[in-house]
Every structure is written in C-alpha cells, then in structure tokens.
C-alpha cells in the first residue's frame, strides 16, 4: 500500500466517548420532555450533534431551548465527562508512533466541534501528535456527507486513493468512502454485526489489529 497520509476519527476510535455522548443526550433531551433510550442514541452515532438535535426536533418538536442551544449543552456535558474519566482506546498511542516512524502525515478528522477535539487531545496528552486537525463543525454538512474528509485531504495535499482513514461508525465509513478514501473500520461492539461495514476496505477489532507491514 503506497500511502501519502493517515487520518484518524476521534469519538469511539481514539477515546471511548460514545457513552458520554449518549449520557449527555439523554440528560439534556429529558429537560425538554424528550426521553431517549440508549438504543435511540446509538442510531445517530457519528452524526454531528447539531444535526442530531435537528433530527429529534423535527420528529418530536419541543418548547423552550432551541436545537442549537441543546447541542451546545450536550457538547459542554461531553467535555466535562471526557475530562473526568476519558481514556484512550487500545492501539491509539501505538498507531500514532507507527505513523510517525513511517514518516507519514497524520490528521484527525472528527464530527465533534474543535473545542471537544482539543479537550480530548489534552486529556490523552497527545496535543502535538497530529499535523492537521479537521472538524465537521466548519462544514455545511457533517458525516455521512464527505465534506469534512474532502477538507482534510485538501489540507494534507494528499490523494484520496493514497490516504487511509480509521473509523468506528457507519456514518464515518460512508463519509470516507464517498471521498474515495481507503477505510479501515473499527466498529464498536454494539455495531459489529452491521452488514454495511462491508463497505470498508478493512474491518478490525481494534487499532492494534492493523497490519502496518502492508504499507510500502
């Protein structure tokens, strides 16, 4: 594999923050009378939080805080939870070291806002690990739209078919494949059986399982 760049997603891939998102969504939506289950939160995993809030508002409109205000409150709560108990998932530090040893540029590409990206990097003490940080916060559409991946490729000056991204959600896989990238999927336990992950070029149990010997 002749690579020009490596890209990592963040939530659910680098840090086990998806449970934090679900907790925050359940807490904040309950304040406006919308009582979501964990299963309902899982359905929108990987989608930008403002779009998640609009999704639920369109299905079950509420009175009071706007969807944007709810999304800000959710993001702040997730940041609190990350600082309180966020931990790196298996293979994160090893992957970063391997990419650096291969002398390849490394980017982070996330649906999360930049404030949360910085919170996670600080929590994991990897503030200087990435050459490029790219948030879908600044795109018109979040994942599964390919906009954020097209942006990160432009910033990296890398060809899509020579760039590999690691993703844990179906929304992320669809986004990266739509940008014509090589994709390694690391699905979370609750999503492993999703047959759509066949779209990915690789399906792994963790970041530890990727065979870097295939990289030329």
C-alpha positions in Angstrom: 0.0 0.0 0.0 1.5 3.3 -1.1 0.2 5.8 1.4 0.5 9.6 1.4 -1.4 10.2 4.7 -3.2 8.6 7.6 -6.4 10.0 9.2 -8.0 9.1 12.5 -11.5 9.7 13.6 -11.8 10.6 17.3 -15.0 9.6 19.2 -15.3 5.9 19.6 -11.9 5.3 17.9 -9.3 7.1 19.9 -11.4 7.6 23.1 -14.4 5.7 24.4 -16.6 8.9 24.4 -19.6 7.5 22.7 -21.2 6.5 26.1 -20.5 10.1 27.2 -22.5 11.4 24.2 -25.4 9.1 24.9 -25.4 10.1 28.6 -25.3 13.8 27.7 -28.0 13.4 25.1 -30.3 11.5 27.4 -29.8 14.1 30.2 -30.2 17.2 28.0 -33.1 16.0 25.9 -35.0 14.9 29.0 -35.0 18.5 30.1 -37.3 19.4 27.2 -39.5 16.3 27.7 -37.8 14.0 25.1 -36.8 10.8 26.8 -34.5 8.9 24.6 -33.2 5.4 25.1 -29.6 4.3 24.7 -30.7 2.4 21.5 -32.2 5.6 20.0 -28.9 7.4 20.7 -26.9 4.6 19.1 -28.9 5.2 15.9 -27.3 8.7 15.4 -23.8 7.8 16.5 -21.2 9.5 14.4 -23.6 12.3 13.2 -22.7 15.9 14.1 -24.5 16.9 17.3 -26.4 19.9 15.8 -27.8 17.6 13.1 -28.8 15.1 15.8 -30.7 17.8 17.6 -32.4 18.9 14.5 -33.3 15.3 13.7 -35.1 14.9 17.0 -36.7 18.3 16.9 -38.2 17.5 13.5 -39.6 14.2 14.8 -40.8 15.4 18.2 -40.8 19.3 18.5 -40.4 20.7 21.9 -40.9 24.2 23.5 -38.0 26.0 25.2 -34.3 25.9 24.3 -33.6 25.7 20.5 -32.0 22.6 19.0 -28.8 24.7 18.7 -28.9 25.5 22.4 -29.4 21.9 23.3 -26.5 20.9 21.1 -24.2 23.3 22.9 -25.3 22.0 26.3 -24.7 18.4 25.1 -21.2 19.3 23.9 -20.3 21.0 27.2 -21.5 18.0 29.1 -19.4 15.6 27.0 -16.4 17.8 27.6 -16.9 17.5 31.3 -17.2 13.8 31.1 -14.1 13.5 28.9 -12.1 15.5 31.5 -13.5 13.5 34.3 -13.0 9.9 33.0 -11.9 9.8 29.3 -9.5 7.0 28.5 -7.6 6.1 25.3 -8.8 3.1 23.5 -6.5 0.2 22.6 -3.9 1.0 19.9 -4.1 4.8 19.9 -0.6 5.6 21.1 0.9 2.7 19.1 -0.8 3.9 15.9 0.5 7.4 16.4 4.0 6.1 16.9 3.8 3.8 13.9 2.7 6.6 11.6 5.4 8.9 12.8 8.0 6.1 12.3 6.7 5.7 8.7 7.2 9.5 8.2 3.6 9.9 7.1 1.5 13.0 7.9 -1.2 12.2 10.5 -4.6 14.0 10.6 -7.6 13.9 13.0 -11.0 14.2 11.3 -14.0 14.3 13.6 -17.7 15.2 13.6 -17.1 16.8 17.0 -16.5 20.6 17.5 -12.9 21.8 17.8 -13.4 22.6 21.5 -14.1 18.9 22.2 -11.2 17.8 19.9 -8.8 19.9 22.0 -10.3 18.6 25.2 -9.7 15.0 24.1 -6.2 15.7 23.0 -5.4 17.4 26.3 -6.9 14.6 28.3 -4.9 12.0 26.4 -1.7 14.2 26.4 -1.3 14.0 22.6 -1.7 17.7 21.8 1.2 17.6 19.3 0.6 14.3 17.7 -1.3 15.5 14.7 -0.2 17.5 11.7 -3.8 18.5 10.8 -7.0 18.8 12.9 -10.2 18.9 11.0 -13.7 19.3 12.5 -17.0 19.0 10.7 -18.1 21.9 12.8 -16.9 24.1 10.0 -18.6 22.2 7.2 -22.1 22.8 5.8 -22.9 19.1 6.4 -21.4 16.6 8.8 -20.7 12.9 8.3 -22.0 10.8 6.5 -21.5 13.7 4.0 -17.9 13.6 2.7 -17.3 17.3 3.2 -15.0 17.0 6.2 -12.9 14.3 4.5 -12.6 16.3 1.4 -11.4 19.2 3.5 -8.8 17.2 5.3 -7.5 15.7 2.1 -7.2 19.3 0.7 -5.2 20.4 3.8 -3.0 17.3 3.6 -2.5 17.8 -0.1 -3.0 14.0 -0.4 -4.7 11.9 -3.0 -7.8 10.1 -1.7 -6.8 6.7 -3.0 -3.5 7.0 -1.2 -4.9 8.1 2.1 -6.3 5.7 4.8 -8.8 6.7 7.5 -9.7 4.7 10.6 -13.4 5.0 11.5 -15.7 3.3 14.1 -19.1 4.4 12.8 -21.1 3.6 9.7 -21.6 7.4 9.2 -17.9 7.8 9.2 -17.2 4.9 6.8 -19.8 6.2 4.4 -18.3 9.7 4.6 -14.7 8.5 3.9 -15.8 6.1 1.1 -17.8 8.9 -0.6 -14.5 10.9 -0.6 -12.9 7.8 -2.3 -10.5 7.0 0.5 -9.1 3.7 1.8 -11.1 2.9 5.0 -10.3 0.7 8.0 -13.4 0.2 10.2 -13.1 -0.5 13.9 -16.8 -0.9 14.8 -17.9 -0.7 18.4 -19.2 -3.9 20.0 -22.9 -3.0 19.5 -22.4 -2.3 15.8 -20.0 -5.1 14.8 -22.8 -7.1 13.2 -23.9 -4.3 10.9 -23.5 -5.8 7.4 -22.9 -2.3 5.9 -19.3 -2.4 7.3 -18.5 -4.5 4.2 -18.1 -1.1 2.5 -14.8 -0.7 4.4 -11.6 -2.0 2.9 -10.6 -3.4 6.3 -12.6 -4.4 9.4 -10.7 -4.6 12.6 -11.4 -5.4 16.3 -9.2 -2.6 17.4 -6.5 -0.2 16.1 -4.0 -2.8 17.4 -5.1 -5.2 14.6 -4.0 -3.2 11.6 -1.1 -4.8 9.7 1.3 -1.9 9.1 3.6 -4.2 7.1 1.3 -3.7 4.1 2.4 -0.1 4.0 5.2 0.5 1.5 
